Amino acid sequence: MIVVTTDFVPGYEIVETLGIVAGSIVNSKHLGKDIEAAFKTLAGGEIKSYTELLVESRNIALKRMISEAEKLGADAVVGVRFGSSSVMQSAAEILAYGTAVRLKKKE
């Protein structure tokens, strides 16, 4: 599966647009990590537990989006974007979305 943020795939022509596909996850860290993060905000610096949470969540959302594209028989997802929102304190939604397409190699 080809996944790109552009509206095209170099060397290919889009022959069919299959529709929008998306994958999302709402994830949170446990209370211990929140307490650790609160102390870190006082001292400054990267809050590694939250960085790890968001990387993991982004990867899961991307995999779910790709799975939806595969169900449609897509060769690629173009125009991929990520979004996030706070659902509640210490919980965030990560969303990956794009357009599932079928491709043909340019001659």
Secondary structure as GFF3:
##gff-version 3
##sequence-region A 1 107
A	DSSP	beta_strand	2	3	.	.	.	ID=ss1
A	DSSP	beta_strand	12	28	.	.	.	ID=ss2
A	DSSP	alpha_helix	31	43	.	.	.	ID=ss3
A	DSSP	alpha_helix	48	71	.	.	.	ID=ss4
A	DSSP	beta_strand	76	88	.	.	.	ID=ss5
A	DSSP	beta_strand	91	105	.	.	.	ID=ss6
###
